[in-house]
Amino acid sequence: MTWGIWIALYLFLAGVGAGTFITAATAEALRRPESRPLVRGGLLISGPLVALGIPCLLLDLGAGKTNPWRLIWLYAGNVQSPMLWGTWLLTLFIPVALLLGWLEVDFLTPPWRGVTALRGMVRRHRTLLLQVGTLLALGVAIYTGLLLGVVHGFPLWNTSILPMLFFISALSTGLAAVVVFSEITAMTAERDGVALARQYFYVNQVHSAMIITETVFIFCWLFIVANGSVTAAQSVAMLISGRYSVLFWIGIVFFGIVDPMLIYIYEVVMGKPLMPYAVLVSDGSVLLGGVILRYLAIAAALPVVLT
């Protein structure tokens, strides 16, 4: 495996963090009172999630541990490099997301003149920051797939389907993360978690459409790659019936697709909202499937051997 678990976690955290911000921005645009938990939850966790991915990247980069000053070159160099784009996107997105999340809490506001002035400025320009942050979040979500998709030496990655797959997965896992966070927050704060779960009835239907779309992209990705080179077919075989098949079928297919879809279908058929524990199970499964998807995309990638 060329890259390890740290890069998989980095890609997952960057994607899910971007997805939570997009979820918050979309909920904000709806301007409905019941969407407020999605707005607050998304803005609170988007910045920290993406920021947590940075140490994962540095742990995988040898220069990041031995010669950290060399990381400055991530901001310069080949302008066609997705790594360069990603570095700037992350550098701009994280502070914007953290500032907007800061507005959602009261315990990080010491009575200092500079802090008060900064908070007031952020509040006045909240709409503009939300718009800029949404564009940056879209870039981060797409970048996580482009980072692998442009690598020509690995057929499992070098397909236009992969960036689209990672993008829809970022939206799905981001929505799941916001729902899980807001539900846990409601229960631990002694608020009515059942009432909050009822508000997610239509959200879950939208999420089921995302999961179906993601499933189609996974099928297209593997089908196209499998009908490419011999090396590409070997990578797909490792996922479907080989070394990583158990993790693929249980982690991605069952937890990432089947489990949440069965719960959402049950909700629609019964015509009543889910209980909080069912919401946590379904959306928690989506998050587990998302991180396993990125790990297997890296682990099963075989390089082209030139003879």
NUVEX-620781 format. One line per 8 residues: for each residue x, y, z of N, C-alpha, C. Coordinates in Angstrom, 3 decimals, padded with zeros to 6 digits, m for minus. Example, Ala and Ser with C-alpha at 12.3 -4.5 7.8 and 13.67 -1.06 7.14 Angstrom:
013.190 m005.690 007.800 012.300 m004.500 007.800 013.200 m003.300 007.800 ~ 012.850 m002.250 007.080 013.670 m001.060 007.140 012.900 000.030 007.870
//
This chain:
000.845 m001.178 000.000 000.000 000.000 000.000 000.892 001.244 000.000 ~ 000.727 002.081 m001.038 001.562 003.264 m001.183 001.368 004.234 m000.029 ~ 000.124 004.569 000.277 m000.206 005.414 001.413 m000.876 004.554 002.475 ~ m000.843 005.032 003.705 m001.365 004.245 004.798 m002.673 004.758 005.355 ~ m002.991 004.264 006.552 m004.250 004.594 007.203 m004.351 006.085 007.508 ~ m003.189 006.746 007.714 m003.235 008.176 008.038 m003.781 009.000 006.880 ~ m003.427 008.638 005.654 m003.953 009.356 004.488 m005.439 009.066 004.323 ~ m005.839 007.824 004.600 m007.265 007.486 004.533 m008.062 008.318 005.529
m007.541 008.463 006.741 m008.212 009.286 007.751 m008.218 010.755 007.344 ~ m007.112 011.199 006.757 m007.027 012.579 006.280 m008.093 012.864 005.221 ~ m008.214 011.970 004.254 m009.211 012.138 003.202 m010.624 012.091 003.769 ~ m010.836 011.201 004.728 m012.170 011.088 005.335 m012.523 012.342 006.122 ~ m011.617 012.797 006.983 m011.903 013.959 007.817 m012.084 015.224 006.976 ~ m011.258 015.375 005.934 m011.420 016.533 005.051 m012.770 016.476 004.340 ~ m013.141 015.292 003.858 m014.410 015.147 003.151 m015.610 015.352 004.051 ~ m015.602 014.701 005.211 m016.753 014.814 006.113 m016.844 016.225 006.688
m015.698 016.869 006.941 m015.727 018.240 007.430 m016.318 019.189 006.405 ~ m015.914 019.028 005.147 m016.489 019.850 004.078 m017.979 019.569 003.929 ~ m018.347 018.296 004.044 m019.759 017.921 003.930 m020.615 018.511 005.027 ~ m020.091 018.596 006.254 m020.867 019.187 007.345 m021.111 020.674 007.103 ~ m020.115 021.347 006.542 m020.291 022.780 006.264 m021.335 022.972 005.162 ~ m021.278 022.163 004.121 m022.266 022.258 003.040 m023.659 021.965 003.571 ~ m023.764 020.995 004.484 m025.048 020.696 005.119 m025.574 021.909 005.867 ~ m024.694 022.561 006.641 m025.098 023.742 007.402 m025.532 024.876 006.474
m024.772 025.091 005.407 m025.101 026.173 004.475 m026.431 025.907 003.771 ~ m026.668 024.654 003.405 m027.936 024.292 002.756 m029.100 024.478 003.713 ~ m028.927 024.031 004.961 m029.982 024.208 005.969 m030.242 025.673 006.244 ~ m029.185 026.489 006.240 m029.335 027.937 006.437 m030.152 028.548 005.304 ~ m029.926 028.092 004.078 m030.644 028.632 002.929 m032.142 028.318 002.991 ~ m032.504 027.218 003.653 m033.923 026.842 003.767 m034.687 027.795 004.683 ~ m033.983 028.402 005.638 m034.575 029.386 006.549 m035.812 028.834 007.266 ~ m035.684 027.617 007.778 m036.770 027.014 008.555 m036.302 026.781 009.982
m037.172 027.000 010.961 m036.768 026.804 012.364 m036.267 025.400 012.654 ~ m036.873 024.399 012.007 m036.475 023.012 012.259 m035.106 022.687 011.676 ~ m034.586 023.552 010.799 m033.263 023.333 010.221 m032.142 023.878 011.097 ~ m032.512 024.608 012.152 m031.501 025.250 012.985 m030.492 024.273 013.599 ~ m030.905 023.091 014.097 m029.912 022.143 014.624 m028.874 021.709 013.593 ~ m029.279 021.616 012.319 m028.329 021.243 011.271 m027.338 022.375 011.017 ~ m027.826 023.608 011.060 m026.942 024.757 010.855 m025.918 024.835 011.979 ~ m026.406 024.779 013.203 m025.511 024.914 014.353 m024.507 023.761 014.413
m025.002 022.535 014.251 m024.114 021.383 014.325 m023.062 021.387 013.230 ~ m023.478 021.734 012.008 m022.533 021.751 010.896 m021.447 022.786 011.070 ~ m021.823 023.983 011.530 m020.830 025.037 011.712 m019.906 024.744 012.884 ~ m020.409 024.076 013.903 m019.582 023.778 015.064 m018.489 022.759 014.767 ~ m018.798 021.741 013.975 m017.855 020.623 013.826 m017.078 020.644 012.520 ~ m017.459 021.454 011.549 m016.784 021.412 010.242 m015.314 021.804 010.345 ~ m015.036 022.929 010.983 m013.651 023.381 011.121 m012.773 022.407 011.892 ~ m013.194 021.980 013.104 m012.387 021.014 013.854 m012.153 019.704 013.117
m013.153 019.205 012.384 m012.976 017.944 011.661 m011.887 018.064 010.598 ~ m011.948 019.122 009.800 m010.939 019.302 008.754 m009.574 019.548 009.382 ~ m009.543 020.331 010.455 m008.268 020.611 011.132 m007.646 019.334 011.692 ~ m008.474 018.403 012.167 m007.965 017.130 012.691 m007.295 016.297 011.601 ~ m007.667 016.529 010.349 m007.056 015.781 009.259 m005.635 016.197 008.965 ~ m005.267 017.430 009.313 m003.924 017.923 009.018 m002.842 017.105 009.724 ~ m002.954 016.830 011.042 m001.934 015.978 011.682 m001.822 014.599 011.043 ~ m002.938 014.060 010.558 m002.895 012.760 009.877 m002.035 012.843 008.623
m002.181 013.945 007.881 m001.363 014.134 006.680 000.105 014.271 007.047 ~ 000.395 015.050 008.089 001.782 015.275 008.488 002.429 013.996 009.000 ~ 001.665 013.146 009.662 002.208 011.883 010.157 002.612 010.961 009.016 ~ 001.921 011.081 007.883 002.241 010.220 006.746 003.389 010.780 005.913 ~ 003.562 012.098 005.961 004.635 012.720 005.181 005.950 012.632 005.951 ~ 006.944 011.993 005.377 008.236 011.866 006.051 008.850 013.203 006.385 ~ 008.758 014.151 005.441 009.334 015.475 005.669 008.619 016.206 006.790 ~ 007.340 015.886 006.989 006.592 016.544 008.042 007.094 016.189 009.425
007.747 015.046 009.554 008.264 014.621 010.853 009.738 014.941 011.026 ~ 010.516 014.857 009.960 011.963 015.056 010.077 012.404 016.460 009.706 ~ 011.785 017.030 008.667 012.132 018.386 008.212 010.848 019.194 008.010 ~ 010.168 019.577 009.100 008.869 020.238 008.964 008.914 021.537 008.181 ~ 010.079 022.219 008.156 010.159 023.480 007.413 009.981 023.283 005.905 ~ 010.189 022.055 005.441 010.026 021.788 004.007 008.561 021.793 003.586 ~ 007.660 021.755 004.562 006.233 021.751 004.227 005.796 023.064 003.583 ~ 006.612 024.099 003.708 006.277 025.371 003.085 006.151 025.226 001.575
006.839 024.214 001.018 006.785 024.010 m000.430 005.431 023.468 m000.887 ~ 004.585 023.060 000.073 003.232 022.659 m000.294 002.417 023.844 m000.793 ~ 002.871 025.071 m000.470 002.168 026.276 m000.898 002.710 026.832 m002.205 ~ 003.730 026.221 m002.733 004.317 026.700 m003.982 004.722 025.488 m004.813 ~ 005.077 025.749 m006.027 005.501 024.651 m006.892 004.603 024.525 m008.100 ~ 004.257 023.300 m008.454 003.465 023.014 m009.641 002.017 023.449 m009.427 ~ 001.578 024.464 m010.174 000.223 024.983 m009.992 m000.829 023.994 m010.470 ~ m000.423 022.956 m011.203 m001.362 021.942 m011.657 m001.508 020.800 m010.656
m000.806 020.871 m009.552 m000.840 019.798 m008.567 m002.062 019.915 m007.653 ~ m002.889 018.865 m007.551 m004.015 018.886 m006.606 m003.563 019.062 m005.164 ~ m002.340 018.618 m004.844 m001.826 018.808 m003.493 m001.684 020.297 m003.177 ~ m001.217 021.074 m004.166 m001.099 022.524 m003.997 m002.475 023.155 m003.825 ~ m003.429 022.747 m004.671 m004.780 023.280 m004.545 m005.359 022.958 m003.173 ~ m005.172 021.700 m002.761 m005.724 021.279 m001.480 m005.124 022.032 m000.314 ~ m003.820 022.302 m000.384 m003.154 023.028 000.698 m003.766 024.409 000.879 ~ m003.994 025.107 m000.225 m004.575 026.443 m000.135 m006.043 026.387 000.264
m006.773 025.410 m000.251 m008.187 025.276 000.118 m008.342 025.035 001.615 ~ m007.531 024.119 002.155 m007.602 023.822 003.579 m007.177 025.020 004.418 ~ m006.115 025.716 003.975 m005.608 026.868 004.716 m006.649 027.979 004.798 ~ m007.433 028.159 003.743 m008.452 029.198 003.737 m009.744 028.736 004.410 ~ m010.077 027.465 004.217 m011.360 026.971 004.735 m011.380 026.866 006.254 ~ m010.331 026.327 006.841 m010.341 026.056 008.285 m010.615 027.316 009.114 ~ m009.908 028.446 008.896 m010.224 029.629 009.711 m011.629 030.161 009.489 ~ m012.126 030.112 008.247 m013.493 030.574 007.977 m014.491 029.715 008.749
m014.316 028.388 008.684 m015.224 027.487 009.383 m015.141 027.657 010.897 ~ m013.922 027.838 011.409 m013.762 028.009 012.853 m014.396 029.313 013.336 ~ m014.274 030.368 012.556 m014.874 031.644 012.940 m016.397 031.547 012.983 ~ m016.992 030.888 011.986 m018.439 030.742 011.969 m018.907 029.818 013.098 ~ m018.129 028.791 013.386 m018.463 027.930 014.511 m018.364 028.662 015.833 ~ m017.454 029.599 015.909 m017.263 030.402 017.122 m018.521 031.182 017.479 ~ m019.256 031.626 016.462 m020.490 032.367 016.708 m021.569 031.508 017.354 ~ m021.422 030.190 017.255 m022.446 029.280 017.779 m022.246 028.942 019.248
m021.171 029.433 019.863 m020.906 029.141 021.274 m020.699 030.456 022.031 ~ m020.867 030.379 023.348 m020.697 031.564 024.184 m019.523 031.458 025.143 ~ m018.979 030.245 025.315 m017.951 030.049 026.333 m016.541 030.365 025.836 ~ m016.389 030.774 024.572 m015.072 031.136 024.049 m015.001 032.630 023.752 ~ m015.644 033.410 024.591 m015.704 034.855 024.361 m015.256 035.620 025.604 ~ m013.955 035.625 025.878 m013.468 036.417 027.015 m013.733 037.903 026.774 ~ m013.981 038.659 027.841 m014.357 040.087 027.693 m013.178 040.983 027.359 ~ m012.480 040.660 026.301 m011.362 041.487 025.856 m011.814 042.318 024.666
m011.313 043.527 024.575 m011.763 044.427 023.515 m011.505 043.848 022.125 ~ m010.318 043.266 021.925 m010.009 042.715 020.609 m010.907 041.558 020.241 ~ m011.183 040.686 021.210 m012.050 039.537 020.958 m013.468 040.000 020.655 ~ m013.955 040.960 021.419 m015.303 041.490 021.188 m015.423 042.119 019.803 ~ m014.383 042.874 019.403 m014.406 043.512 018.091 m014.387 042.472 016.970 ~ m013.560 041.433 017.142 m013.482 040.377 016.129 m014.804 039.635 016.010 ~ m015.406 039.314 017.144 m016.679 038.595 017.117 m017.770 039.431 016.448 ~ m017.757 040.728 016.740 m018.735 041.597 016.105 m018.537 041.668 014.601
m017.292 041.730 014.155 m016.998 041.778 012.721 m017.439 040.484 012.037 ~ m017.161 039.341 012.672 m017.571 038.053 012.103 m019.085 037.970 012.010 ~ m019.779 038.458 013.043 m021.242 038.428 013.031 m021.801 039.309 011.912 ~ m021.203 040.480 011.716 m021.695 041.382 010.665 m021.501 040.793 009.276 ~ m020.431 040.051 009.096 m020.118 039.493 007.772 m020.419 037.995 007.709 ~ m021.310 037.529 008.560 m021.604 036.097 008.640 m022.095 035.535 007.305 ~ m022.991 036.248 006.647 m023.529 035.760 005.372 m022.439 035.626 004.321 ~ m021.575 036.632 004.232 m020.477 036.584 003.267 m019.531 035.431 003.591
m019.197 035.270 004.864 m018.305 034.174 005.268 m018.937 032.821 004.974 ~ m020.250 032.722 005.142 m020.945 031.467 004.851 m020.883 031.155 003.357 ~ m021.020 032.169 002.523 m020.948 031.964 001.078 m019.535 031.567 000.642 ~ m018.538 032.278 001.168 m017.151 031.946 000.843 m016.803 030.554 001.355 ~ m017.226 030.256 002.576 m016.949 028.945 003.148 m017.584 027.816 002.356 ~ m018.761 028.057 001.807 m019.428 027.026 001.003 m018.633 026.719 m000.258 ~ m018.142 027.758 m000.926 m017.317 027.543 m002.119 m016.035 026.786 m001.767 ~ m015.412 027.164 m000.652 m014.203 026.466 m000.224 m014.508 025.027 000.166
m015.638 024.797 000.818 m016.022 023.444 001.215 m016.263 022.563 m000.008 ~ m016.894 023.114 m001.030 m017.081 022.362 m002.274 m015.734 021.981 m002.871 ~ m014.790 022.920 m002.838 m013.457 022.646 m003.351 m012.749 021.557 m002.558 ~ m012.861 021.615 m001.230 m012.218 020.603 m000.388 m012.820 019.228 m000.644 ~ m014.141 019.159 m000.751 m014.809 017.879 m000.974 m014.392 017.250 m002.298 ~ m014.282 018.063 m003.346 m013.880 017.541 m004.656 m012.393 017.203 m004.667 ~ m011.605 018.021 m003.987 m010.157 017.815 m003.962 m009.766 016.454 m003.393 ~ m010.502 015.965 m002.402 m010.144 014.678 m001.792 m010.167 013.540 m002.809
m011.036 013.655 m003.819 m011.056 012.642 m004.873 m010.039 012.920 m005.961 ~ m009.819 014.195 m006.269 m008.830 014.555 m007.292 m007.418 014.165 m006.875 ~ m007.147 014.228 m005.574 m005.813 013.896 m005.078 m005.405 012.495 m005.506 ~ m006.359 011.569 m005.516 m006.074 010.211 m005.975 m006.335 010.052 m007.466 ~ m007.352 010.719 m007.962 m007.785 010.492 m009.338 m006.778 010.867 m010.401 ~ m005.835 011.765 m010.095 m004.869 012.199 m011.100 m003.583 011.364 m011.084 ~ m003.513 010.382 m010.192 m002.316 009.543 m010.118 m002.410 008.469 m011.196 ~ m001.589 008.581 m012.235 m001.700 007.705 m013.394 m001.174 006.289 m013.127
m000.296 006.135 m012.183 000.315 004.832 m011.966 m000.557 003.831 m011.243 ~ m001.755 004.256 m010.772 m002.650 003.366 m010.044 m004.017 003.376 m010.722 ~ m004.325 002.355 m011.506 m005.574 002.338 m012.276 m006.835 002.430 m011.417 ~ m006.780 001.926 m010.172 m007.953 001.994 m009.312 m008.321 003.446 m008.996 ~ m007.333 004.332 m009.030 m007.563 005.742 m008.731 m007.780 006.576 m009.991 ~ m007.087 006.230 m011.047 m007.031 007.082 m012.222 m008.284 006.958 m013.082 ~ m009.393 007.442 m012.551 m010.670 007.451 m013.261 m011.474 008.657 m012.801 ~ m012.221 009.257 m013.715 m013.004 010.452 m013.377 m014.144 010.148 m012.417
m014.484 008.870 m012.264 m015.568 008.494 m011.359 m015.183 008.740 m009.902 ~ m013.904 008.523 m009.563 m013.483 008.583 m008.166 m013.721 009.958 m007.519 ~ m013.353 011.081 m008.164 m013.663 012.374 m007.539 m015.153 012.576 m007.286 ~ m015.988 012.126 m008.228 m017.428 012.271 m008.035 m017.915 011.378 m006.897 ~ m017.348 010.175 m006.787 m017.706 009.268 m005.704 m017.329 009.861 m004.356 ~ m016.121 010.379 m004.248 m015.682 010.972 m002.984 m016.491 012.225 m002.649 ~ m016.931 012.944 m003.680 m017.733 014.148 m003.438 m019.092 013.799 m002.851 ~ m019.790 012.856 m003.472 m021.113 012.481 m002.952 m020.975 011.806 m001.596
m019.868 011.078 m001.392 m019.627 010.474 m000.087 m019.372 011.543 000.970 ~ m018.686 012.618 000.593 m018.456 013.732 001.523 m019.776 014.371 001.938 ~ m020.692 014.549 000.977 m022.004 015.116 001.301 m022.784 014.193 002.229 ~ m022.739 012.890 001.934 m023.486 011.916 002.731 m022.937 011.792 004.148 ~ m021.619 011.628 004.264 m021.021 011.504 005.591 m021.105 012.813 006.365 ~ m021.047 013.942 005.656 m021.186 015.230 006.319 m022.562 015.397 006.930 ~ m023.598 015.034 006.174 m024.959 015.088 006.699 m025.106 014.141 007.885 ~ m024.533 012.939 007.765 m024.607 011.970 008.855 m023.919 012.488 010.109
m022.761 013.118 009.944 m022.021 013.638 011.092 m022.807 014.728 011.811 ~ m023.457 015.604 011.052 m024.246 016.673 011.666 m025.432 016.086 012.430 ~ m026.110 015.110 011.834 m027.263 014.489 012.491 m026.839 013.793 013.781 ~ m025.747 013.028 013.712 m025.252 012.335 014.905 m024.866 013.334 015.988 ~ m024.135 014.374 015.608 m023.688 015.372 016.583 m024.875 016.076 017.242 ~ m025.833 016.520 016.445 m026.974 017.252 017.002 m027.845 016.350 017.867 ~ m027.966 015.073 017.470 m028.783 014.141 018.260 m028.123 013.848 019.607 ~ m026.822 013.599 019.590 m026.102 013.347 020.839 m026.133 014.586 021.734
m025.952 015.754 021.124 m025.996 016.996 021.887 m027.349 017.198 022.548 ~ m028.424 016.902 021.812 m029.770 017.059 022.360 m030.004 016.125 023.539 ~ m029.517 014.899 023.430 m029.742 013.922 024.504 m028.893 014.235 025.729 ~ m027.646 014.631 025.518 m026.761 014.912 026.657 m027.115 016.225 027.344 ~ m027.746 017.133 026.617 m028.149 018.415 027.208 m029.540 018.341 027.827 ~ m030.074 017.122 027.950 m031.374 016.879 028.560 m032.504 017.549 027.786 ~ m032.296 017.716 026.485 m033.393 018.172 025.637 m034.076 016.949 025.039 ~ m035.135 017.191 024.314 m035.933 016.089 023.784 m035.308 015.556 022.504
m034.559 014.469 022.625 m033.951 013.865 021.454 m034.973 013.252 020.524 ~ m036.110 012.830 021.067 m037.172 012.248 020.232 m037.756 013.310 019.315 ~ m038.000 014.493 019.862 m038.543 015.579 019.043 m037.580 015.957 017.929 ~ m036.286 015.966 018.243 m035.295 016.283 017.219 m035.264 015.219 016.142 ~ m035.362 013.947 016.544 m035.365 012.856 015.575 m036.550 012.968 014.628 ~ m037.679 013.462 015.128 m038.857 013.639 014.262 m038.578 014.654 013.161 ~ m037.766 015.646 013.467 m037.461 016.680 012.472 m036.630 016.136 011.313 ~ m036.022 014.971 011.498 m035.141 014.404 010.479 m035.874 013.449 009.532
m037.204 013.424 009.589 m037.965 012.504 008.732 m037.673 012.774 007.254 ~ m037.792 014.013 006.829 m037.544 014.355 005.420 m036.053 014.435 005.119 ~ m035.261 014.792 006.121 m033.806 014.781 005.941 m033.326 013.376 005.606 ~ m033.876 012.380 006.286 m033.474 010.994 006.031 m033.847 010.540 004.624 ~ m034.947 011.053 004.103 m035.321 010.706 002.726 m034.334 011.307 001.728 ~ m033.902 012.540 001.997 m032.874 013.147 001.155 m031.579 012.351 001.267 ~ m031.255 011.932 002.486 m030.031 011.160 002.696 m030.090 009.827 001.972 ~ m031.259 009.196 001.935 m031.380 007.924 001.224 m031.111 008.099 m000.263
m031.508 009.241 m000.828 m031.208 009.519 m002.238 m029.711 009.668 m002.444 ~ m029.021 010.291 m001.474 m027.560 010.398 m001.558 m026.910 009.023 m001.540 ~ m027.378 008.155 m000.661 m026.786 006.816 m000.547 m027.009 006.019 m001.822 ~ m028.187 006.143 m002.419 m028.453 005.454 m003.688 m027.510 005.969 m004.774 ~ m027.338 007.285 m004.825 m026.418 007.877 m005.806 m024.997 007.388 m005.576 ~ m024.575 007.347 m004.324 m023.237 006.866 m004.004 m023.066 005.405 m004.410 ~ m024.104 004.613 m004.212 m024.054 003.195 m004.603 m023.849 003.048 m006.105 ~ m024.544 003.881 m006.873 m024.389 003.854 m008.333 m022.951 004.216 m008.719
m022.396 005.220 m008.060 m021.023 005.625 m008.357 m020.025 004.521 m007.987 ~ m020.255 003.833 m006.872 m019.359 002.731 m006.489 m019.390 001.634 m007.540 ~ m020.610 001.279 m007.998 m020.734 000.243 m009.033 m020.030 000.682 m010.314 ~ m020.274 001.925 m010.753 m019.649 002.411 m011.992 m018.132 002.448 m011.860 ~ m017.654 002.890 m010.715 m016.211 002.959 m010.456 m015.567 001.588 m010.599 ~ m016.109 000.603 m009.912 m015.521 m000.733 m009.951 m015.710 m001.398 m011.312 ~ m016.855 m001.169 m011.946 m017.118 m001.793 m013.250 m016.167 m001.245 m014.313 ~ m016.002 000.065 m014.351 m015.119 000.683 m015.348 m013.674 000.273 m015.114
m013.242 000.305 m013.850 m011.864 m000.050 m013.539 m011.600 m001.519 m013.848 ~ m012.540 m002.388 m013.505 m012.344 m003.827 m013.713 m012.196 m004.183 m015.185 ~ m012.770 m003.371 m016.074 m012.679 m003.637 m017.506 m011.552 m002.863 m018.164 ~ m010.611 m002.398 m017.331 m009.449 m001.713 m017.858 m008.273 m002.647 m017.994 ~ m007.175 m002.317 m017.380 m005.964 m003.129 m017.477 m006.025 m004.327 m016.545 ~ m005.038 m005.204 m016.702 m004.945 m006.380 m015.830 m004.735 m005.957 m014.383 ~ m003.886 m004.962 m014.194 m003.621 m004.457 m012.838 m004.885 m003.908 m012.209 ~ m005.671 m003.185 m012.983 m006.927 m002.620 m012.482 m007.889 m003.729 m012.079
m007.989 m004.757 m012.903 m008.872 m005.883 m012.589 m008.431 m006.599 m011.323 ~ m007.138 m006.681 m011.093 m006.631 m007.300 m009.875 m007.011 m006.490 m008.636 ~ m006.958 m005.184 m008.747 m007.356 m004.330 m007.625 m008.823 m004.535 m007.277 ~ m009.674 m004.571 m008.297 m011.104 m004.784 m008.053 m011.354 m006.168 m007.471 ~ m010.620 m007.160 m007.958 m010.775 m008.521 m007.434 m010.403 m008.597 m005.962 ~ m009.399 m007.814 m005.552 m009.027 m007.772 m004.139 m010.173 m007.253 m003.280 ~ m010.961 m006.353 m003.833 m012.088 m005.802 m003.095 m013.292 m006.736 m003.096 ~ m013.592 m007.303 m004.256 m014.817 m008.084 m004.395 m014.695 m009.485 m003.811
m013.579 m010.147 m004.070 m013.471 m011.550 m003.658 m012.126 m011.920 m003.071 ~ m011.264 m010.956 m002.892 m009.922 m011.267 m002.427 m009.627 m010.816 m001.016 ~ m008.456 m010.256 m000.851 m007.911 m009.927 000.465 m008.802 m008.984 001.271 ~ m009.434 m008.033 000.609 m010.230 m007.033 001.319 m011.735 m007.249 001.156 ~ m012.142 m008.419 000.699 m013.554 m008.655 000.400 m014.449 m008.587 001.636 ~ m013.982 m009.138 002.754 m014.800 m009.111 003.974 m015.045 m007.671 004.414 ~ m013.988 m006.872 004.399 m014.120 m005.474 004.790 m014.982 m004.708 003.793 ~ m014.881 m005.054 002.515 m015.684 m004.389 001.492 m017.171 m004.684 001.677
m017.512 m005.967 001.786 m018.919 m006.351 001.853 m019.566 m005.976 003.180 ~ m018.819 m006.072 004.261 m019.384 m005.722 005.566 m019.286 m004.224 005.822 ~ m018.095 m003.662 005.578 m017.881 m002.256 005.907 m018.576 m001.291 004.977 ~ m018.410 m001.501 003.650 m018.989 m000.561 002.685 m020.423 m000.934 002.322 ~ m020.607 m002.193 001.901 m021.931 m002.596 001.406 m022.956 m002.646 002.529 ~ m022.621 m003.367 003.633 m023.627 m003.500 004.691 m023.762 m002.221 005.519 ~ m022.659 m001.798 006.166 m022.763 m000.635 007.051 m022.971 000.669 006.270 ~ m022.291 000.816 005.146 m022.386 002.068 004.414 m023.637 002.223 003.577
m024.238 001.101 003.161 m025.375 001.178 002.239 m026.621 000.470 002.789 ~ m026.526 m000.831 003.021 m027.700 m001.642 003.350 m028.316 m001.239 004.686 ~ m027.494 m001.144 005.725 m028.022 m000.851 007.060 m028.780 000.476 007.113 ~ m028.185 001.595 006.695 m028.959 002.845 006.749 m030.170 002.843 005.820 ~ m030.059 002.210 004.658 m031.188 002.185 003.728 m032.358 001.389 004.298 ~ m032.074 000.266 004.960 m033.155 m000.510 005.573 m033.869 000.307 006.647 ~ m033.099 001.045 007.428 m033.698 001.872 008.482 m034.529 002.995 007.869 ~ m034.023 003.636 006.827 m034.776 004.713 006.186 m036.033 004.175 005.490
m035.929 003.012 004.857 m037.095 002.407 004.204 m038.154 002.062 005.248 ~ m037.713 001.511 006.373 m038.649 001.199 007.464 m039.368 002.463 007.923 ~ m038.639 003.564 008.011 m039.235 004.824 008.451 m040.325 005.280 007.489 ~ m040.065 005.169 006.176 m041.033 005.613 005.181 m042.233 004.675 005.140 ~ m041.984 003.360 005.168 m043.076 002.383 005.107 m043.996 002.508 006.316 ~ m043.384 002.660 007.508 m044.186 002.787 008.725 m044.824 004.167 008.836 ~ m044.276 005.126 008.115 m044.848 006.464 008.127 m044.669 007.227 009.412 ~ m043.642 006.880 010.182 m043.395 007.594 011.425 m041.893 007.782 011.610
m041.497 008.880 012.260 m040.068 009.174 012.430 m039.360 008.114 013.262 ~ m038.054 008.066 013.086 m037.231 007.118 013.825 m037.033 007.582 015.261 ~ m036.754 006.631 016.129 m036.334 006.952 017.486 m034.867 007.383 017.456 ~ m034.416 008.111 018.475 m033.025 008.593 018.461 m031.982 007.507 018.267 ~ m032.165 006.335 018.894 m031.157 005.277 018.753 m031.071 004.790 017.317 ~ m032.207 004.763 016.610 m032.198 004.327 015.214 m031.487 005.353 014.336 ~ m031.659 006.636 014.651 m030.965 007.697 013.924 m029.461 007.561 014.106 ~ m029.036 007.309 015.338 m027.605 007.158 015.614 m027.030 005.941 014.909
m027.784 004.846 014.864 m027.307 003.633 014.199 m027.178 003.854 012.702 ~ m028.210 004.424 012.079 m028.195 004.597 010.626 m027.097 005.555 010.180 ~ m027.024 006.716 010.831 m026.033 007.706 010.411 m024.631 007.339 010.880 ~ m024.529 006.643 012.012 m023.230 006.129 012.428 m022.698 005.108 011.446 ~ m023.591 004.296 010.878 m023.185 003.320 009.864 m022.656 004.005 008.612 ~ m023.277 005.114 008.244 m022.817 005.870 007.072 m021.396 006.376 007.290 ~ m021.117 006.870 008.496 m019.769 007.362 008.802 m018.752 006.231 008.761 ~ m019.118 005.075 009.308 m018.204 003.922 009.274 m017.944 003.489 007.840
m018.986 003.430 007.039 m018.810 003.058 005.636 m017.952 004.050 004.882 ~ m018.053 005.347 005.234 m017.260 006.370 004.564 m015.777 006.240 004.814 ~ m015.404 005.985 006.054 m013.976 005.855 006.359 m013.408 004.559 005.771 ~ m014.199 003.490 005.747 m013.739 002.231 005.165 m013.603 002.365 003.651 ~ m014.500 003.114 003.017 m014.399 003.342 001.570 m013.070 003.966 001.210 ~ m012.656 004.963 001.961 m011.390 005.634 001.655 m010.191 004.752 001.978 ~ m010.296 003.994 003.038 m009.192 003.088 003.366 m009.010 002.034 002.280 ~ m010.099 001.425 001.834 m009.990 000.374 000.818 m009.581 000.942 m000.535
m010.004 002.161 m000.840 m009.578 002.780 m002.104 m008.066 002.921 m002.146 ~ m007.458 003.161 m001.002 m005.998 003.274 m000.927 m005.341 001.908 m000.818 ~ m005.897 001.046 000.045 m005.265 m000.242 000.333 m005.252 m001.171 m000.874 ~ m006.306 m001.148 m001.674 m006.415 m002.097 m002.789 m005.783 m001.594 m004.082 ~ m005.230 m000.397 m004.076 m004.647 000.167 m005.299 m003.299 m000.466 m005.606 ~ m003.218 m001.139 m006.727 m001.967 m001.761 m007.173 m001.315 m000.899 m008.251 ~ m000.010 m000.712 m008.193 000.675 000.116 m009.200 000.858 m000.644 m010.511 ~ 000.923 000.105 m011.587 001.217 m000.498 m012.885 002.720 m000.845 m012.922
003.011 m002.091 m013.251 004.395 m002.549 m013.311 004.867 m002.478 m014.761 ~ 005.874 m001.660 m015.003 006.406 m001.529 m016.362 007.454 m002.607 m016.617 ~ 007.327 m003.288 m017.729 008.279 m004.357 m018.079 008.997 m004.022 m019.368
//
